[in-house]
Amino acid sequence: MLTLETKKGIVTPTFNYLLYKNIAGEDKDKRTDKFNSFLDGLFSDNVDSVITFFKAVAGNLLKEDELVDQLSEDGRFDDIHEVTSEIIKGLIDAGFLKAKISEWMRYGDRLIKGMKKSLELKSVKTEEKEMTQIQIDQLEENMKEANKRIKEASK
């Protein structure tokens, strides 16, 4: 369960716009990039994304070191995949946040298409094409894994 214990009691995440703002920050110009970076990490089972999520849930009720200590003591880092899956489930069950995930997926698809078009350019050197192809392959694999996890969380 995605709860935290604070001096003011148990805190449970509310999957809404405020959570989004707490994750993405106050700077409106950087919100999309920061939230997309959070999603990249979340779908990759990145520990920092888990910490970012719980920091957003706790707000100013816990210092970061207290938060990380609590997550460690609760065994949340023992199975990061399980924790990220639970977070993903909460995100896709919330209208606005589900829309942000869909937006992130569309961005990934557009990025792949653009990179593939760059491979067709004659002015691009062979080594650059090889590097771009590696990046495309990695991105396609990440998107495939994200789709799989979204389907699992939707059940």
C-alpha positions, 0 to 999 in steps of 0.5 A: 500500500502506498502510505506514509507515516508522518507526525500528523498521521498516515498519508495516502496518495490522492491521484490528482492535479496537486500530485502532478504539480508536486511531482512536476514542480511549480515552473509551468514551462518545465512541468511536462519535461519533469513529469515525462522524466518521472514517467520514464523512470517509473516505467523503468523501475527507477528508485529515484522516481519512487522517491519523487512520488513519495516526496510528492505525496508527503509534501512538506510533512517529511524531510527527504532523508526521513522519507527514504529511511521510512521507505527502506524500513518498510521494505519498499525498495525490496521490490521496486517493480511491485511499488512502481506497478502500484503507482502506475495503477493509481495514475491510470485510474485518475482521469487527468494523470491517465491523460498525461500518461497517454500524452507521454506515450504519444510523444514517445511514438512521435519521437520514434517516427522522427528518429526513423525519418532521420535515418532516411537522410543521405546527409547523415553519416553511417555511424550516426545512423547506427547510433540512432538505430540503437536509440530507436531500438531502446525507445521502442523496447521501453514503449513496449514495456510501458504498454505492457505495464499499463495493460497489466495495471488496467486489469 
